[in-house]
Amino acid sequence: MTSRGLLRSHDYLQGTLTSFHDKDVDIIQHTKELCEQVRDKDAKQNEQLGPVLQARLTEGAEAINVCMKTRSDLTAWWDQPAQHLTPWVKVDDLSYSQWLDKWIMGVSQMKEITDNAEK
């Protein structure tokens, strides 16, 4: 092989290696940019959804507290055999029969909602 042929080979090889190196640098830079975009998107979502999630957790905790109080009240009434004979005894300004009516209506409404949701 002549010296000219060797120079051409060397130039071709150098150009090819430079091209591969530039592509690798481009891929790495593109990957870094994508990572930054993902990081920014995550931060934005956390800012938007964090308060909503916290509000829902608070609402859920309040609902659980109401359920626990209701269960405790119901258990207290269930344990009293004279509950039907004492209409003057009230809890949260409602007698046993008023609470019973309220619960029956609530259960009926929930059943209607779940039946409609299943359709």
C-alpha angles and dihedrals in degrees: 000000000000126000089251090055090049091051091050091049091048092049092047092048092046091050092048093049091047090050092051091046091051091049091050091050090049092050092048092048091047090050091051091050091050091050090052091049091051091048091051092047091050092050091049092049091048090052092049101039100034096076092042091052091047091051091050091049090051091048090049092050091050091049091051090051091051090048092050092049091047091049091049091050091047091049090050091053093044090055092054110082093193094057093118093048097054109064091159091065107094136180116199088353094302129106122223094263091049090051090047091052090047091051093048090052092046093050091047091052092048091049091051092049093049092046090052091047091054092055 
